Amino acid sequence: MIKQLPISLFGAEKSQVRTQFAALCYRVKKQKVQVLLVTSRGTKRWIVPKGWPMDAMTPAASALQEAWEEAGVIGRNAGGCLGVYSYEKGIGPNDDLPCLAMLYPVAVKSLAKKYPEAGQRRRRWVSRKKAARLVAERELSRLILDFDPRVS
């Protein structure tokens, strides 16, 4: 069982925190699990695809849609929520919005060459260990390290 780390609201009130849905895009190649990371549009940090809730879509379907838009992922939802992590979304030069992201596994079948944010982001396959080092959020790092689709 995955142990959830404590969540930080960065000093915000619960009513000020926003929820997003994130995709942990993965593939298994030569018995090794690889994770797909993308860069953020603003700071170019390595992140997982994520976005706001979408009307008439489940959280897992929203995460899959974000994986398509941000990384060109062609794949399928591969399970329930893996956990939740917190981060601060920059919304202006001096403003950050506290967010909680629910992380859903997405099994990647292939990557499209043309997708909505193709010219705005880079994408990269890495090991779970390297992905955990590259992302800034401690809670997300733990979720990535604990994830193994080969174990039921």
C-alpha positions as CSV (number, residue, x, y, z in Angstrom):
1,M,0.0,0.0,0.0
2,I,1.3,3.5,-0.9
3,K,1.8,5.8,2.0
4,Q,0.4,9.3,1.4
5,L,2.7,12.1,2.6
6,P,1.2,15.0,4.4
7,I,-0.2,17.6,2.1
8,S,0.8,21.3,2.3
9,L,-1.7,24.0,1.6
10,F,1.1,26.7,1.6
11,G,-0.7,28.7,4.3
12,A,-3.9,29.0,2.3
13,E,-7.5,28.5,3.5
14,K,-9.2,25.3,2.2
15,S,-11.5,27.5,0.2
16,Q,-8.6,29.0,-1.7
17,V,-7.1,25.7,-2.8
18,R,-7.9,24.5,-6.3
19,T,-8.0,20.9,-7.5
20,Q,-6.3,19.6,-10.7
21,F,-6.1,16.2,-12.3
22,A,-2.7,14.8,-13.3
23,A,-1.5,12.0,-15.5
24,L,1.3,9.7,-14.6
25,C,2.1,8.5,-18.2
26,Y,4.1,5.3,-18.3
27,R,5.3,2.4,-20.4
28,V,7.1,-0.8,-19.7
29,K,10.0,-1.4,-22.0
30,K,12.4,-4.4,-21.5
31,Q,10.8,-5.0,-18.1
32,K,11.6,-1.5,-16.9
33,V,8.9,1.1,-16.1
34,Q,9.5,4.5,-17.8
35,V,7.6,7.7,-17.0
36,L,6.9,10.5,-19.5
37,L,7.6,14.0,-18.2
38,V,6.9,17.3,-20.0
39,T,8.1,20.8,-19.4
40,S,5.9,23.5,-18.0
41,R,5.2,26.3,-20.4
42,G,6.4,29.1,-18.2
43,T,9.4,27.9,-16.2
44,K,10.3,24.9,-18.3
45,R,10.4,22.7,-15.2
46,W,9.8,19.0,-15.6
47,I,6.3,18.1,-14.6
48,V,3.5,15.5,-15.3
49,P,0.6,16.6,-17.5
50,K,-2.2,18.1,-15.4
51,G,-5.1,20.5,-15.7
52,W,-8.4,21.8,-14.3
53,P,-11.5,19.7,-14.1
54,M,-13.5,19.4,-17.3
55,D,-17.2,19.6,-17.6
56,A,-18.9,16.2,-18.0
57,M,-15.6,14.3,-17.6
58,T,-14.4,12.0,-14.8
59,P,-11.1,12.9,-13.0
60,A,-9.4,10.0,-14.8
61,A,-10.7,11.1,-18.2
62,S,-9.6,14.7,-17.5
63,A,-6.1,13.5,-16.7
64,L,-6.1,11.4,-20.0
65,Q,-7.2,14.5,-21.9
66,E,-4.4,16.6,-20.4
67,A,-1.9,13.9,-21.3
68,W,-3.1,14.2,-24.9
69,E,-3.0,18.0,-25.0
70,E,0.3,18.5,-23.2
71,A,2.3,15.4,-24.4
72,G,0.5,13.9,-27.4
73,V,-0.2,10.7,-25.4
74,I,-2.3,8.1,-27.1
75,G,-3.2,5.6,-24.4
76,R,-5.8,4.6,-21.8
77,N,-6.7,5.1,-18.2
78,A,-5.0,2.4,-16.2
79,G,-6.5,2.6,-12.7
80,G,-7.8,4.7,-9.9
81,C,-6.2,7.7,-8.2
82,L,-2.6,6.9,-7.1
83,G,-2.6,9.7,-4.6
84,V,-2.6,13.5,-4.2
85,Y,0.2,16.0,-4.2
86,S,0.3,19.7,-3.6
87,Y,2.1,22.5,-5.5
88,E,1.9,26.2,-6.1
89,K,0.8,27.3,-9.6
90,G,2.3,30.6,-10.6
91,I,-0.5,32.8,-11.9
92,G,1.4,36.1,-12.0
93,P,4.8,37.7,-11.2
94,N,4.1,37.7,-7.5
95,D,1.1,35.4,-7.2
96,D,0.8,31.7,-6.6
97,L,-2.3,29.6,-6.4
98,P,-2.2,26.6,-4.0
99,C,-3.3,23.4,-5.8
100,L,-3.9,19.8,-5.0
101,A,-3.4,17.4,-7.9
102,M,-5.0,14.0,-8.0
103,L,-2.6,11.6,-9.9
104,Y,-4.0,9.0,-12.3
105,P,-2.0,6.3,-14.2
106,V,-2.1,6.4,-18.0
107,A,-0.7,3.5,-20.0
108,V,0.9,5.0,-23.1
109,K,0.4,3.2,-26.4
110,S,2.1,5.8,-28.6
111,L,3.0,9.5,-28.9
112,A,1.6,11.7,-31.6
113,K,3.9,14.0,-33.5
114,K,1.1,16.7,-33.7
115,Y,-0.9,17.6,-30.6
116,P,-2.3,20.8,-29.2
117,E,0.8,22.0,-27.2
118,A,3.5,20.4,-29.3
119,G,5.4,23.6,-29.9
120,Q,5.2,24.8,-26.3
121,R,6.6,21.8,-24.3
122,R,9.4,19.2,-24.5
123,R,8.7,15.6,-23.5
124,R,11.1,13.0,-22.2
125,W,10.9,9.3,-21.2
126,V,12.9,8.6,-18.0
127,S,13.1,5.9,-15.3
128,R,10.9,6.3,-12.2
129,K,14.0,7.1,-10.1
130,K,15.1,9.9,-12.5
131,A,11.6,11.3,-12.8
132,A,11.4,11.5,-9.0
133,R,14.6,13.5,-9.0
134,L,13.5,15.8,-11.9
135,V,10.1,16.9,-10.5
136,A,10.1,19.6,-7.9
137,E,7.2,18.4,-5.7
138,R,8.3,16.0,-2.9
139,E,4.9,14.3,-2.7
140,L,4.8,13.7,-6.5
141,S,8.4,12.2,-6.3
142,R,7.2,9.7,-3.7
143,L,4.1,8.7,-5.7
144,I,6.3,8.2,-8.8
145,L,8.8,6.1,-6.8
146,D,6.1,4.0,-5.3
147,F,4.3,3.4,-8.6
148,D,4.8,0.0,-10.3
149,P,2.2,-1.2,-12.8
150,R,3.8,-4.6,-12.9
151,V,2.7,-5.3,-9.3
152,S,-1.0,-5.7,-8.6
